[in-house]
Amino acid sequence: MADKTVVLGYGVTGRAVVSALVSRQEKVRIVDENPTQNLEEVAQESGIEVVDVTKGFSWGEVLKDCSQIVLSPGIRDDHPIFASARDASIPILDEFDLASRWDKRPCSAITGTNGKTTVVTLVVEILNQSGIRAEAAGNTDIPLVQAIDDSDVEHFVLESSSFRLAHSLNFLASPATWLNFAPDHLDIHRNLDSYEQAKSKIWDGISRNEDAIANLSDPVVARHAPNGCTSFGTTSSTCRVQNGFLLFREEKVIALDDVLRKFPHDLENAQAAVATAIRSGATQEACAEVLANFSGLPHRMEDLGFVKGVRFINDSKATTPHATISSMRAISEVTLILGGQNKGLNFGDLGVLKPNGVVAIGEAADHINEVFQNICPVQIAKNMQEAVEKSVAMTRSGGTVLLSPGCSSFDWYNSYKERGDEFRSLVMEHGRKVKDE
């Protein structure tokens, strides 16, 4: 009898999926192609079936008695599981599909190449400020199949990556917001078109067209936006910046002077958050309260202050050229720390930037040098300490040292957070040394 669920990948999401299935007395088979000691212990202690990939296996055998497959985020488009599932006529699901079977509470969703976590955070805070108990889930520390265990939550706000959307069989969230689109994750997706199609699934489950929240200043998003959508990003959008105010329809939500974060991308995120939150039941008063007090998230244009007249900004979360370009729009007189591990993206786009100087780091350093060698002075650093030292030497008082790598961190670090934490620590150390001189 075909009654088992194959769970591919045993990371944060895979563990939550297995736990949720087992708690509902469903049979599970785990396949993890990078097994850990922890997984072996799970198999021994719980009796859950784990495929021993070290001894070799065939996907045909693995799927022989299974009824569905749940994929963890980050499975490559060319993984053999897709062809095997198609041959066996077995559906592939994301954890969102399981959660929507088990729980019918309302969900809103946010996708986009950049800004997802910030907008999700804003929407959650606005809903809570409005008296609606909300929680973030999905591409966060809490998968949705785990979040639904909390019976007090009234509304879930889903951070929806392309990985999750691509694997979702029947994505259901309304309202749903698409922030922007730029090349990313081409080390996972087959090509840029596959990435775009995955993102476009964000609107598969909207209840009505006005529950599609669309950034009409982004041509790709605008091309997919349904007629009658709730828009932001342009001067004629439903939610917009006009005459010193952020407006929703014709109502003034908040004066821009009262918004705490005012970089261009901050105001775009604010529009998206207001539109999503209001369509989710929030009040305009709550929107104004949150935007007036929101200081931003770590590693996202995080202002570290000044040392001898030089400003330092930690933007380690900028892992694509598009994100770096967006961040550079906000400041001038910049020494840019740039580089890391490329995700299959084209660095040539960075050639539109005009920094005062570049410090290139990581595996991509030589490629970064090629882009900027005829634009500004470039130096290559072998580690982050050297990058900070060289950037300080290159930057005059009144300038800014910006860590906005445009690449993933996995050549030197385990995460963009670790990279940003080291940069922050080194800047603080630099400040202490200067003070002691």
C-alpha positions in Angstrom: 0.0 0.0 0.0 1.4 3.4 -1.0 1.0 5.3 2.2 4.4 6.7 3.2 5.6 10.3 2.8 9.1 10.7 1.6 10.8 13.7 3.1 13.9 14.9 1.2 16.3 16.9 3.3 16.5 16.9 7.1 17.4 20.5 7.9 15.2 23.0 9.8 12.2 22.5 7.5 12.7 18.7 7.1 12.8 18.1 10.8 9.6 20.1 11.4 7.8 18.2 8.6 8.8 14.9 10.0 7.7 15.9 13.5 4.4 17.1 12.2 3.7 14.0 10.1 4.7 11.6 12.9 2.5 13.5 15.4 -0.4 12.8 13.1 0.4 9.1 12.9 1.6 9.2 9.3 4.3 7.0 8.0 7.6 8.7 7.0 10.7 7.9 5.1 13.6 10.3 5.4 16.2 10.8 2.7 19.1 13.2 3.4 22.0 13.3 1.0 24.2 14.9 3.5 23.4 12.8 6.6 24.6 13.7 10.1 25.1 11.8 13.3 21.9 13.5 14.5 19.9 11.8 11.8 21.3 8.4 12.7 20.2 9.0 16.3 16.7 10.0 15.1 16.4 6.7 13.2 17.6 4.6 16.2 15.5 6.4 18.9 12.2 7.0 17.0 12.0 4.1 14.6 11.5 6.4 11.7 12.7 4.9 8.5 15.9 6.6 7.1 17.4 5.7 3.8 21.1 4.9 4.1 22.4 7.0 1.2 26.0 5.8 1.9 25.2 2.3 0.7 23.7 3.5 -2.6 20.0 3.5 -3.5 17.6 4.1 -6.4 14.9 6.6 -6.4 12.5 4.1 -7.9 13.0 1.9 -4.8 12.7 4.8 -2.4 9.3 5.9 -4.0 7.9 2.5 -4.5 5.4 2.6 -1.6 5.0 6.3 -1.1 2.0 8.5 -1.7 3.7 11.9 -1.6 7.0 13.7 -1.4 7.8 16.8 0.6 10.9 18.7 -0.4 13.0 20.9 1.8 14.0 24.3 0.4 17.1 24.4 -1.7 16.7 21.2 -3.8 18.1 21.9 -7.3 15.7 22.0 -10.3 17.8 19.2 -11.9 17.6 16.8 -9.0 16.6 13.3 -10.0 13.7 13.3 -7.6 11.6 15.3 -10.1 11.9 12.8 -13.0 11.4 9.9 -10.6 8.3 11.4 -9.1 6.9 12.2 -12.5 7.5 8.6 -13.8 5.8 7.2 -10.7 3.0 9.8 -10.8 3.7 10.9 -7.2 2.9 14.5 -6.2 5.7 16.7 -4.9 4.7 19.1 -2.1 6.1 21.9 0.0 5.5 22.1 3.8 2.9 24.9 3.0 0.7 22.3 1.3 0.7 20.1 4.4 0.0 23.0 6.7 -3.0 24.2 4.5 -4.5 20.7 4.8 -4.3 20.7 8.6 -5.1 24.4 9.4 -7.5 26.9 7.8 -6.5 30.1 9.6 -5.7 33.0 7.3 -2.3 33.5 5.8 -0.7 36.3 3.9 2.5 35.8 2.0 5.5 37.9 0.9 8.0 37.0 -1.9 10.7 39.0 -3.7 14.4 38.8 -4.4 15.1 41.4 -1.7 13.3 42.7 1.3 11.1 39.7 2.3 12.2 39.4 5.9 11.9 43.1 6.6 8.4 43.3 5.1 7.2 40.1 6.9 8.5 41.6 10.1 6.7 44.9 9.5 3.4 43.2 8.6 3.6 41.0 11.7 4.2 44.0 13.9 1.4 46.0 12.3 -1.1 43.2 12.7 -0.2 42.7 16.3 -0.4 46.4 16.9 -3.9 46.2 15.4 -4.9 43.6 17.9 -4.6 40.6 15.5 -2.3 38.0 16.9 0.2 37.3 14.0 3.3 35.2 13.6 5.9 34.9 10.8 6.5 31.5 9.4 7.9 29.7 6.3 11.4 30.7 5.2 12.2 31.7 8.8 13.3 29.9 12.0 9.7 28.5 12.2 8.3 26.5 9.3 4.5 26.8 8.9 3.9 23.1 9.9 5.4 24.0 13.3 3.8 27.4 13.6 0.3 26.1 13.4 0.8 24.2 16.7 0.2 27.6 18.4 -3.6 27.9 18.7 -3.4 31.5 19.8 -2.2 32.8 16.5 -4.9 34.3 14.4 -2.9 35.2 11.2 0.3 33.8 9.7 2.6 35.9 7.5 4.6 33.6 5.2 8.0 34.4 4.0 7.8 32.6 0.7 11.1 31.9 -1.1 11.3 30.7 -4.7 12.4 27.3 -3.4 9.1 26.9 -1.5 6.9 28.3 -4.1 8.4 26.2 -6.8 7.7 23.0 -4.9 4.2 24.0 -3.7 1.5 21.9 -5.3 -1.4 24.2 -4.3 -0.1 27.5 -2.7 -2.8 29.2 -0.7 -2.3 32.7 0.8 -4.4 35.8 0.5 -3.3 38.6 0.4 0.0 37.9 -1.3 2.8 40.3 -2.1 5.5 40.3 -4.7 8.2 42.9 -3.8 10.7 42.8 -6.7 12.5 40.5 -9.1 16.2 40.2 -10.0 18.5 37.3 -10.9 19.2 35.1 -7.9 19.6 31.5 -6.9 20.8 30.4 -10.4 22.9 27.8 -8.6 19.5 26.1 -7.7 17.0 27.1 -10.4 17.5 25.7 -13.9 17.5 29.2 -15.4 16.1 32.7 -14.8 12.8 31.8 -16.4 12.3 29.0 -13.8 13.1 31.4 -11.0 10.6 33.9 -12.4 7.9 31.2 -12.8 8.4 30.1 -9.2 8.0 33.6 -7.9 4.8 34.1 -9.9 3.1 31.3 -8.0 2.7 33.7 -5.1 -0.6 34.8 -6.5 -2.0 31.3 -7.2 -4.1 31.3 -4.1 -5.5 34.9 -3.8 -9.2 35.2 -3.1 -9.6 38.2 -5.4 -7.4 40.3 -7.6 -7.1 43.1 -5.1 -5.4 40.7 -2.7 -2.5 40.6 -5.1 -0.1 43.2 -3.8 2.2 44.2 -6.6 5.3 46.5 -7.0 4.4 48.2 -10.3 7.8 49.9 -10.5 9.3 46.5 -11.1 8.7 45.5 -14.8 8.7 41.7 -14.1 6.3 42.0 -11.2 4.1 44.4 -13.2 4.0 42.0 -16.1 2.5 39.2 -13.9 0.2 41.5 -11.8 -3.5 40.8 -12.3 -6.0 43.5 -13.2 -7.3 45.2 -10.2 -4.4 44.4 -8.0 -3.4 46.5 -5.0 -0.3 48.3 -6.1 2.7 50.2 -4.7 5.9 51.6 -6.0 4.7 54.3 -8.4 3.2 57.7 -8.0 -0.2 56.4 -9.2 -0.2 53.2 -7.1 -2.8 52.3 -4.5 -0.1 52.7 -1.8 2.4 55.5 -2.7 4.6 58.3 -1.5 3.2 61.7 -2.4 3.7 65.3 -1.1 5.6 64.2 1.9 3.2 61.5 3.0 2.8 57.7 2.6 -0.8 57.3 1.3 -3.1 54.3 1.0 -5.7 55.1 -1.6 -6.4 58.8 -0.7 -5.8 58.5 3.1 -2.6 59.8 4.7 -1.1 57.0 6.7 2.1 58.7 8.0 4.2 61.8 7.2 7.6 60.8 5.8 9.3 62.9 8.4 7.9 60.6 11.0 9.1 57.4 9.3 12.2 56.2 11.1 13.8 54.4 8.1 13.8 56.5 5.0 16.3 55.0 2.5 14.6 54.6 -0.9 14.3 50.8 -0.5 12.9 51.4 3.1 10.1 53.5 1.7 9.3 50.8 -0.9 9.2 48.2 1.9 7.0 50.5 3.9 4.5 50.8 1.1 4.5 47.0 0.6 4.0 46.4 4.3 1.2 48.9 4.7 -0.7 47.5 1.6 -0.3 43.9 2.8 -1.2 44.7 6.4 -4.3 46.7 5.5 -5.5 44.1 3.1 -5.0 41.6 6.0 -7.2 43.6 8.4 -4.8 46.0 10.0 -5.6 49.7 10.9 -3.8 52.7 9.4 -3.1 53.9 12.9 -1.1 50.7 13.6 0.8 51.1 10.3 1.8 54.6 11.4 2.9 53.5 14.9 5.1 50.7 13.6 6.7 52.7 10.8 7.5 55.5 13.3 9.4 53.1 15.5 10.9 50.5 13.2 14.7 50.8 13.2 15.4 47.9 10.7 16.8 44.4 11.0 20.5 43.5 11.6 22.7 43.1 8.5 20.3 45.2 6.3 21.8 48.7 5.9 22.5 48.5 9.6 24.1 51.8 10.6 27.1 51.1 12.8 27.9 54.8 13.5 30.9 57.0 12.8 34.6 56.6 13.5 36.8 59.8 12.8 34.1 61.1 10.5 33.7 57.8 8.5 30.3 56.1 8.6 30.1 52.3 8.6 27.1 50.3 7.3 26.6 46.6 7.6 24.6 45.3 4.7 25.8 41.7 4.8 22.3 40.5 3.8 22.9 41.9 0.3 23.7 38.6 -1.4 23.0 39.6 -5.0 24.2 42.4 -7.3 20.7 43.7 -7.4 20.6 44.1 -3.6 24.0 45.9 -3.6 22.8 48.3 -6.4 19.7 49.0 -4.4 21.7 49.8 -1.3 24.1 52.0 -3.1 21.2 54.2 -4.3 20.8 55.4 -0.7 24.3 56.8 -0.1 27.3 58.6 -1.7 31.1 58.8 -1.2 31.3 55.1 -0.6 34.1 52.6 -0.2 32.4 49.3 -1.0 33.4 46.0 0.4 32.2 43.5 -2.2 32.5 39.8 -3.0 32.0 36.3 -1.6 30.7 33.2 -3.3 28.8 33.8 -6.6 25.4 32.2 -6.9 25.7 31.9 -10.7 24.9 35.6 -11.2 26.3 38.2 -13.6 28.6 40.7 -11.9 28.6 42.9 -14.9 25.4 44.6 -13.6 27.5 46.2 -10.8 29.3 48.3 -13.4 26.6 50.9 -13.1 27.9 51.8 -9.7 30.4 54.6 -9.0 32.0 54.0 -5.6 35.0 55.9 -4.5 36.8 52.6 -4.0 36.3 48.9 -3.8 37.7 46.2 -1.5 37.1 42.8 -3.1 36.8 39.7 -0.9 36.2 36.0 -1.2 36.1 33.7 -4.2 34.6 36.4 -6.4 37.4 38.9 -5.7 39.1 38.6 -9.2 35.7 39.0 -11.0 35.0 42.0 -8.8 38.3 43.5 -9.8 37.6 43.0 -13.5 34.3 44.9 -13.1 35.7 47.9 -11.2 39.4 48.2 -12.3 38.5 51.0 -14.8 35.9 52.6 -12.6 37.7 53.2 -9.3 40.7 52.0 -7.2 40.3 48.3 -6.2 42.2 46.4 -3.5 41.8 42.7 -2.7 41.6 41.5 0.9 42.3 38.0 2.1 40.0 38.2 5.1 37.5 40.6 6.7 40.0 42.2 9.1 42.2 43.1 6.1 39.0 44.3 4.2 38.2 46.7 7.1 41.7 47.9 7.4 42.0 48.6 3.6 38.6 50.3 3.4 39.5 52.6 6.3 42.7 53.6 4.6 40.8 54.3 1.4 38.1 56.4 2.9 38.3 60.1 3.8 36.3 61.8 6.6 32.7 62.3 5.4 32.7 59.0 3.4 31.1 55.7 4.1 32.4 52.2 4.3 29.7 49.9 3.1 29.8 46.1 3.4 27.3 45.1 0.7 28.8 41.9 -0.7 26.5 41.1 -3.6 27.4 37.4 -3.0 26.6 34.6 -0.6 28.9 34.1 2.4 29.6 30.4 2.1 33.2 30.7 1.0 34.3 32.2 4.3 31.3 31.9 6.6 28.4 29.7 7.5 25.9 32.5 6.9 25.5 36.2 6.0 24.8 36.8 9.7 28.2 35.4 10.7 29.8 37.6 8.0 28.0 40.7 9.2 28.7 39.9 12.9 32.4 39.8 12.2 32.3 43.1 10.2 30.4 44.7 13.1 32.9 43.4 15.6 35.9 44.6 13.6 34.4 48.1 13.2 33.8 48.3 17.0 37.4 47.2 17.5 38.6 49.9 15.1 36.5 52.5 17.0 38.1 51.5 20.3 41.6 51.7 18.9 41.0 55.1 17.5 39.6 56.3 20.8 42.6 55.0 22.7 45.1 56.8 20.4 
